[in-house]
Amino acid sequence: MTLDTTKHAAETPDVELPWAELGLKEDEYLRVREVLGRRPTGAELAMYSVMWSEHCSYKSSKVHLRQFGEKAPASDALLVGIGENAGVVDIGQGYAVTFKVESHNHPSYVEPYQGAATGVGGIVRDIIAMGARPVAVVDPLRMGAADHPDTKRVLPGVVAGIGGYGNCLGLPNIGGELVFDACYQGNPLVNAGAIGVMRHEDIHLAKASGTGNKVILYGARTGGDGIGGASILASETFDDAKPSKRPAVQVGDPFQEKLLIECTLEAFAEKLVVGIQDLGAAGLSCATSELASNGSGGMRVELDDVPLRDSTLSPEEILMSESQERMCAVVEPAKVERFLAICEKWDVIATVIGEVTDGDRLEIFWHGEKIVDVDPRTVAHDGPVYERPYARPAWQDALQADDAGKLPRPATSDELREQVLKLVASPNQASKAWVTDQYDRIVQGNTVLAQPEDSGMVRVSEDTGLGVAIATDGNGRFAKLDPYAGAQLALAESYRNVAAAGAKPLAVSDCLNFGSPEDPAVMWQFAEAVRGLADGCQQLGTPVTGGNVSLYNQTGDAAIHPTPVVAVLGVIDDVNRRTPIAFATEGQLVYLLGETREEFGGSAWSQVIHDHLGGLPPKVDLERERLLAEILVSGSRDGMIDAAHDLSDGGLVQALTESCLRGGKGARIVLPEGVSESGTVVGDAFVALFSESAGRAVVAVPRSEELRFTDMCGARGLPAARIGVVDGDALEVQGQFSIPLTELRQAHEATIPALLA
């Protein structure tokens, strides 16, 4: 006889349940009761609490994120958009690429190694769930002050976790960033991205369809690690006085995940899977409710059949556990035996835990009792939607009025030289080799560009050379000054970085990192950033395919800078025509593309030399960005450019430094004089070297291609100024200073190792 706990719940409405301890607000708990028409069972409460958390339900951000759909540009390349585990784009020749960026911020502060490692594991499973083979990962990171003692705890652990997990999976880490700022103290941002490749016909979706089809849980056993981990941990402001908000961080096993990848891909190849969902945040609660709600029927699950690492787990804990390396597949009955055989071959535990029903309910049983009876859509999709109040903060005008143009500038050539060295040695501009050397960047043999290049690039087809490039960028300082422009500058920089490598930008994923949505100032920052990104993507023709929102990134009242991280994916017909950043051949002509203005608000120079944040960020001209990208891609394709590097943090002098050091060749630079198109004088050496005007790049052009290249720029209306030549063993700015590459390299490469020694 089956006992019905849900019926008992209806008969005992006054039983007290720990809804507050599980992260629900009182009105949310009352809404759960309204949806069910009774009080929830303990298991149902567990499911609603994790699925209605900020991390899983996007309850504070949905009303703004709709713009990505409403303003989405027409795109022939988009195959799967927002709403699935990851977006999918067509890159030609029958190939499709899926990519996504997500956050694992709070878990990585609590336990840096496992927090970062399981962030990589989670994003990789999203890629697998779409039917793709993962081919690369990226890791945009934001840490607290470089010299803060806690940074020495968090950063090495995070880097070791990313490297340890990704290296064991055999996935090259081809891109990312590392930014230090005191605003991230106590709230580091550990964003992780992944790329996967498949044929068009191999795309899989998260849905449970077909009455009688079996639901199979496979992968690692379910344990007590990460119960409510990411789902609750990322949905509340950090507060050391609230240990209840610090659940155990998930523990990863990359070798188990590698087996899971191969097992899943073999099942896909044999057409055994009807629908599939990875188990990440909210664990089995998420997988069952999303599969059922996206399908055409209901689902019945026997929780007793879930393989456990800990036999003492309660059903609520099993439903909330975020143990890693697990997936759920929906398989036709006739194919179950073969599916299980493939799992056994790969030493992957697999168990039938339920089946698709002809109803519209998600029913879960435990020890013969029905403990869950819900409409799965109310769990997975119909959570609360908040139109949080937002308002431009009172301090915004004063911040923007505090113009960086007032800051003292170098008065002599010696001071200019000194500030160049100080800039390139500063933690944010210094070499990140200490980090990237811990990652395997060339495993699988298809990496053609990786850090410190402008974007990472991998070969997709050996026969044709077809490849994809990805860049991730974001500048929290710019977004603090103007979140609308800051989001567009992040998009523009990522777009520019992909084009600089020779790839055509196609699509966008994002990871939007902000403080508490309950603060109207933070919510205004979020709303403006989303509006800016949606408008920018519409103008550039690059649809947002998916992404992640990470809120509550603050301790007490101190929020991080608004940090929208934007990933742009691009395609290149032949990776042999890629463009590196390195000045590698003496005699190459150095050209500066774009206009330079006096723009120092939020700049690296203002931060490094004066510890100042104020004014307005650089102006955004997305049509100029589009034109610049077209020139860079065409120049790469037609052999007119040997090297290209975008200008962003640190301006021209930072780009020149990195290109010289990357290729081991010096450059003699004669700074342009005169007036730009807009009438702004650009002859001043300081402005030319340190300005962070957007829409610019520096390129190395073979002498034989100079006329063809300048004719192309002139015909298209892109300013192109010849500023020097690749030559010698120093970076020389004529009439100002000369810095030997040995001295430049020492300044650039010694900082991070010294800080973390």
Secondary structure, 3 states (H helix, E strand, C coil): CCEEHHHHHHHCCCCCCCCCCCCCCHHHHHHHHHHHCCCCCHHHHHHHHHHCCHHHHCCCCHHHHCHHHHCCCCCCCEEECCCCCCEEEEEECCEEEEEEEEECHHHHHHCHHHHHHHHHHHHHHHHHHCCCEEEEEEEEEEECCCCCHHHHHHHHHHHHHHHHHHHHHCCCEEEEEEEECHHHCCCCEEEEEEEEEEEHHHCCCCCCCCCCCEEEEEECCECCCCCCHHHHHCCCCECCCCHHHCCCCCCCCHHHHHHHHHHHHHHHHCCCCCEEEECCCCHHHHHHHHHHHHCCCEEEEEHHHCCECCCCCCHHHHHHCCCCCEEEEEECHHHHHHHHHHHHHCCCEEEEEEEEECCCCEEEEECCEEEEEECHHHHHCCCCCCCCCCCCCCCHHHHHHCCHHHCCCCCCHHHHHHHHHHHHHCCCCCCCHHHHCCCCCCCCCCEEECCCCCCEEEECCCCCCCEEEEEEECCHHHHHHCHHHHHHHHHHHHHHHHHHCCCEEEEEEEEEECCCCCCHHHHHHHHHHHHHHHHHHHHHCCCEEEEEEECCCEECCEECCCEEEEEEEEEECCHHHCCCCCCCCCCCEEEEECCCCCCCCCCHHHHHHHCCCCCCCCCCCHHHHHHHHHHHHHHHHCCCCCEEEECCCCHHHHHHHHHHHHHCCCEEECCCCCECCCCCECCCHHHHHHCCCCCCEEEEECHHHHHHHHHHHHHHCCCEEEEEEECCCEEEECCCEEEEHHHHHHHHHCHHHHHHC
